Amino acid sequence: MLLTCLRHAALAVSGALFLTCQDGALADPAAADRTASVSSEAASAFAGMTLNAAQLRIAALRAVQLGHFELAAELGGLLLRADPEDAYGHFVIAQAELRGGDTEQARRAARQALRYAETDVQKHEAARVIAAAYARDERYFLSQIWMRRALMVAPSEALEARAGREFQALRGASRLRLSANLGIAPSSNVNGGASEEISTVDGLPVVGILSPSAQALAGTEAQGELALSYAIQRDARSETRLRGFSSVRRIWLTPEAQDKAPDVDNGDFGSSALEFGVQHRRRLGDTGPVLGASATLGRAWQGGERAYDYRRAAFSLIQPVGTRSALIAGVSWQGQSDADTEFNDVQTRGAQLGLSHDFGAPGKVTLMLMGGEAESDNGQIARTTRGAQLAYTPAEALGPVELDLSLSAYKSHYPDYSVLLPVPGGREDKTFRADVDVAFTKLDYAGFMPVLNISGARSDSNVSRFETETLSFSLGFKSRF
């Protein structure tokens, strides 16, 4: 509670600050959060005293702790009379204004504290006050930005961990969520081209020469993703979000690849997509399953030209099994309308079923089984796909890095595929893929850490055009929290 005092301060020759209090009465004697004895004690603590700068700092902090915010702000003001660039004086005022409920003044004072701060501790705490002031106004998006700023200058692992927990709490409270991913990767096969120049089909006396653009071309691939969502409804057990998503992929061929395929341009392999939709999640009971549903509309571009529009619906289920396991299931449908001809329209249905188990110290393992079917008048597109993926995440970091590993295998069958003539038994592809994500936890900045993805894939097919090998290394960033 606030003390109502007449205070007079002057800077003596010795450098000491003088503070006198002529009236120690509480502004609100009936307030329940402070007793008269505490008020009297706080008032008498400063009456007639001569305080040097160090003692005044202690007194100001104590006033904040006791809830005497007006007094604390005035003590901070005395520090600023002696030195307008005193970061501690600005910080005390910021704390007092924040706890007193004036968030705008708290942010203004905290920015001054940050401006004049000389140590990482001062910068860290000032940024946290700004984040807290925005959070009190329920402006959680700006609050997260300032908490990131606090993470940039966290002076110790303990304070970094505390700021990380606070950031997670702010993100959970925020209705607005924004996430971005960016990765750059050199690759031996940026266009998904064939490994060999000769084109053969098992069971057919057809031999051809693939064009350079249909063969594997080396280069650098950059991918970026941006996701934005806003909760229009949420409570303890459910949440509904409007969401938007965009992705961009760009390719730069090596000089050797450009010499090999002079008729193609980097832009020919670029792609992008933009989609909007709604997503709903609901938990049934305290420990029951989590149900999810989503509906999406989107458009995709290839080589700078509109390729197709799509609409998608998906349903998911996560069912806890005991305390360490969860059953995962989902179904989806997508309708794809080609930009040029209805002949290439596709209707795709998919399903997945999996089990995730946390083994404790060894880590977490997830096994997923997947299947899908694409229907189209174009026999080159119609197919069925079956696959499995095994993912493993160690429980503990291995020194300065965290690892995520996954292995996957897929089999796709195109029953009506043809190469001049129908392929006997249809085209059949088998794809094997391995991914390793290496996150460098000690190199994080503002809560973001670099992640190296090492990916290798091989596809075998009875149509040699689709026999491919790819090895890529991608560097990106992700949030630690």
N, C-alpha and C positions, 0 to 999 in steps of 0.2 A: 504494500500500500504506500501511497505517496506521503512524504513529509512536507508540511507547509512551513517554510522557514524564510526569513530574510537573511540572505547570505551576502557577504561582502568579501571580495578577494583582492589582494594586491601582491605584486611581486616585490619582495624585499631585496635589499642589496645582497644579502647572503644567498639569494636564489630560492629561499623557502616560500611556500604559498601559505597565506593565512586564510583561515576559514572560521567565520563566527556564525552562530545560529541563535537567534533571539526568540524563536518560538518553536517548540518541539511538538506541537499538537498534530494529531492525525487529521488528514483531509476528510476522512470518513470514519468517525469513531465507532460506527456500528458495523463496520466490515468484519465478516466472520473469519477471513483468512489471515488476519494479523491481530495479536492481542495488544492491549495497552502497554503491558510490560515490555514487549519487544520494541514497540514504538519509542517508548521512553528511553530504552537502552540504546537504540540506534541514534536518537537525537543527542543524548548526552555523550555519546562516543565521539562526536565531532565538535561539541561546544567548547569554544575558547581555545581550540587546539591550533598549534602551528605544525603544518605538515609539509615535508619536502615532497618532491615529485614522486619518488618511489613509494612513500607512504600514501600519497594521494591516489596512486594507482591501486594499491591494496584496498583503500577505503572505498573507491569507486566500485571495484569488483565485489566487495562485501555488500555494498548497497544493492547491487543487482541480485545477489544471492538471497538477500533478505526480502526482496520484493519491493524495495523502495526505489522505483524506477525513475521518478522525477529527480530525486536526490542524486542518483547515479548519473543521470544525464547532465546535471549541473556540475557534478565533480569532473565528468569528462570535459565539460566546457572550460573548466578552470585549467585543465591540462592543455587545452588548445589555446588558451590565452597566452600561456608561456611559450608554446610551440605549435603554430597552426598545422604543422606537418607531423604532429605526433600520431602515429598509427594507432597506438593503444587508446588514446583519447577518443578518436573516431570509433574505434571498435567498442568501447564501453558504451558510448551513446547508441551505437547500432543495437547492441544487446538490450539496453534499457528500452529503446523504442520498440523493438521486436516483442519483448515480453510485456510491454505495456499496451501492445495492440496497434501501434502506428507503423504499419508495414512499409508505407512509402518512405517515411523518414528513416526507418531502419535500413532500407536498401540504399538510400542516399548516403548515409553515414558509413555503411559497410563498403560502398564503392570508394569512398575517400580513404578508408582504412586499407583497402587493397592497393590503392594508388600509392600510398606512402609506406607500405609494408617493406621491411628490410629483410625478413627471414621467410622461409617456406612455411613455418608454423603460422605466422601472421597472415600470409596470403591464403593458406588453407582454411583457417578459421573465418576469415572475412568472406570468402566465397561461400562457405557453409551457411553463414548468416543470410546472405542474399538468397540462397536456395531455400532456406527456411521461410523467409519473408514471402517469396512467391508461393510456396506451398500453403502458407496460411491463407493466402488469397485464392487458393485452389487453382492456381496457374501452374499446373504440374509440369507442363512441357518446358516452360522457361526454367522452372526449378531444376529439372534434370540437366539442362544445359549448364547451369551454374554448379551443380554437383560434379559434373564432368570437369569443370574448371578447378574445383577443389581437388579432384583426383590427380590433376596434372602436377600439383605441387605437394602432394601428401608427403610429409617428412619422415614417415615410418611405415612399416608394413601393418602395424596395428591400426594406425589412423587410416590407412588406405582401405583396410578391411572394413572398418566402421563406415567410411564413406560409401563403400560398395554396397553394404547392407542398406544404407539410407537411400542410395540410388534405386535399388530394387524396390524398396517400399514406395518411392515416388512413382516409379514406372507402373507399379500395380495399382496405384490410386488414380493415375491419369486416364482420362477418357480418350485422349489423343495419343496414338503410338506411331512412331516413325522409325523405320529400319532401312539400312542400306548395305549392300554388299558390292564389292569391287574386286575383280581378280584379273591378273595378267599372266598369260602362260605361253611359253614357247611350246610348239607341238610339232610332231613329225607328220601329222595328218589333220590339217585344219578343215579340210573339205569333205572328210569321210570317204576319200577315194580308195580305189582298189590297190592292193599291194603289187599286182602284176599288170603288165601292159597287155598281155594276151587275154582275150575273153573266151571262156569255154563254159559249156553247160553240160552237166552230167546227163548222159543218155541221149544227147542230140549231136548230130554231126555238124555243129555250128561253131566255127572258129572266127574270131574277129579281133580287131585291134582297137583298144579303148583310146578315146581322145585324151590328150594331156590333162584336160580339166576333170576327167573322170578317174584319173589316177591320184594317188596320195601326193599332196603338196604340203611342204613344210612352211611354217610361218609362225606368227605370234597372234594369239587370240586374247581379246579383252572382253570381259563380260561385266555388266553392271546391272544391279537390281535395286529398285526403290519400292518400298511397301508403306502404305499409309492407311490407318484405320481409326475410326471414331466410335466409341460406345454410345449408342443411342438408348440403351436400356441395360441395366445391370443391378443385381442384388447378390445376396450371399451365395446363391446356387445357380444363377444363370446370367448370361451376358449376350447381347446382340450388338453386332458391329457392322457399320458400313465400311467397306474397304476398297482401296485402289492399289493397283500393282502395275509396274512397268519394268521391262527388261530390254537391254540393248546388247547386241553382240557384234563386234567388229573384228575384221581379219586383216593382217598385213603379211603378204607373202614374202618369203626370202627372195633375194635376187636370183638365186638358182631356180626357185619355183617359177618366178616370173619369166625367166628365159625358157623354161620348159613349157609353160602354157601362156604364150604371149597374147592370146586372144581373150583372156579373162582379166578382169579387174578386181582389185580388193573389194570394191563395193558389191560385186556379184555374190559374195559369200556373207555379207552382213544381214542381220535379221533383228527384228524388234517386235515387241508386243505391248499392248495396253489393255487393261481390263478393270472392270468395276463390279462390285457385288455386295452381298450381304451374308453374314455368317452368324450362326447362333450356337451356343454351347449351354448345356444344362446338366447339372449333377442330380441324380435321383437318390435322395437320402443322404445321410451323413457319410456313409462309406460305400454308397452304391455306384453304379456305372456313370460315366460321363458320355452324354450323347452330343453329337455335333451334326450340323446341317449347313449347307452353303449353296448359294446360287450365284452364277457369274456370267457376265457378258463381256466379250473381248474381241479384239482385232489383231491380226498378225501381218507383218510386212516381211518380204524377202527381197534382197537386192534392191531396196528402195521402192519397190512396188507393193501395193496391197495384195496379199496372198489369199487370205480367207478371214471370215468372221466366225466366231464360235460362241456357243452357249453351253454352260456346264452346270450340273447339279451333283452334289456329293453328300453322303451320309457316313458317319463314323461312330464307333463305339469303343470306349476304353473301359474294360471291366477289371477292377482290382481282384487279384487272386492271392489271398493272404496279405502279408505286409511287404513282400519283396517282389511280387510278380504281378503282371498285368496282361490281360488278353486284349489284343488289338484287332479290330475288324473294320472294314469299310467297303462301300460300293460307290460307283460313280458312273455318270453318263455324260457324253459330250456330243453335240451336233455341230458339224463343221461345214460351212457353206463356202465353196470355192469362189474366188472373185471373178473367174472367167467362164466357168461352165458347170452346170449341175452334175455333169458326168463324174466330176471329181469330188462331189460331196461325200462326207463320211459320217457314219453314226458309230460311236465307240462306246462300249460298255466294259467296265473293269471292276475287279474285286480283289481284296487283299485280306489275309488272315495271318496273325502273328502272335508271338509270345515274347515278352520281355521279362528278364529275371536279373535281379541285383544279387550277386554272389558275395557282397561285402567287400573284403579286402582285395580279392582278385579283380573285381570290376563288374561291369554290366554287359550282358549279352542279349541281343535281340535277333530273333529269327522271323523272317517274313516270307510268306508264300503269296504269289501274285498271278493273276490271270486276266486276260482281256480279249475282246473280239471287236474287230472293225469291219463294218459292212459298207460296201460301196458298189456302184455299177461298174467302176473301174477295177478290173481284176488285178491290176498292178498294185493296188492299194489294199484291197480286202485281205484280211489276215486274222490269225489267232496267235496269241502270245501266252506263254507260261514262263514263270521265273521264280527265283528264290534269292534272298539276300541274307547274309549273316554279318552282323555288326558287333563290334566289341570296343568298349571304352574302359581302360584301366581306372581303378578307383583313385589311385594316387598319381601325381605327376612323376615323370621319370627325370629327376634332376630339374633342369630349367624348362622342360617341355611337357606338354600334355598331348596325348595321342588319341586318335580315333581311327579305327581300322574297319574296312568292310570288304566283303567278297560277294560277288553276285554272278548269277548265270541265267541266261534267258534263251528261250527257243521260240522262234517265230515261223509260222507256216503260211505261205501264200498259195492257196489251192489252185487259183486260176492264172497264175503268173505265166507270161510267155516272153520268149526272145525270138521273134520272127515266127516261131512255132511254140505251141504250148509245152511248158517244161514238164517232163514225165514226173507224176507224183506231186507237182507243184514245187515252188521254190521253198527251201528250208534253210534258215540261218540259225547258227548257234553262237552266242556272244558270251564271253567271259571277261569279267572286269575286276580290278583290284584298286582300292583307293586307300591312301594313308594321309591323314591330316595331322600336321605337326604344328602345334600352337606354342609360340615362344612367350611364356608367361612373364619372364623377367624383362621383356622389352616393351611392355605396354606403355601407352601414353594416353592420358585422360580416360583410362579404363578400356582402351582398345589395344589389342595385341596382334602382331603379324601371324598369319597362318600360311604355311606352305602345304599345298596339296600335290601329292605325287600320284599320278593316275596312269594305269596301263590297261589297255583293252585289246582283245583279239576276237575277230568274227570269222567263223568258218561257214561256207555256203556251197551248195551244189551249183550255184551260179557265180562264177569266179569274180564278176564285177563287185560282189559284196563280200569278198574275202579281204578283210582290212586288219591293220595293226596300228595302234596309236600309243604313243608315250608322251606325256605332257607333265610339265611342272608349273603350277599356278601359285602366285603369291597374292594373298589378300589380307583382309583385316576383319576381326570380329570383336564383339564386346565381351569382356570378362564377366559381366554381370547380367 
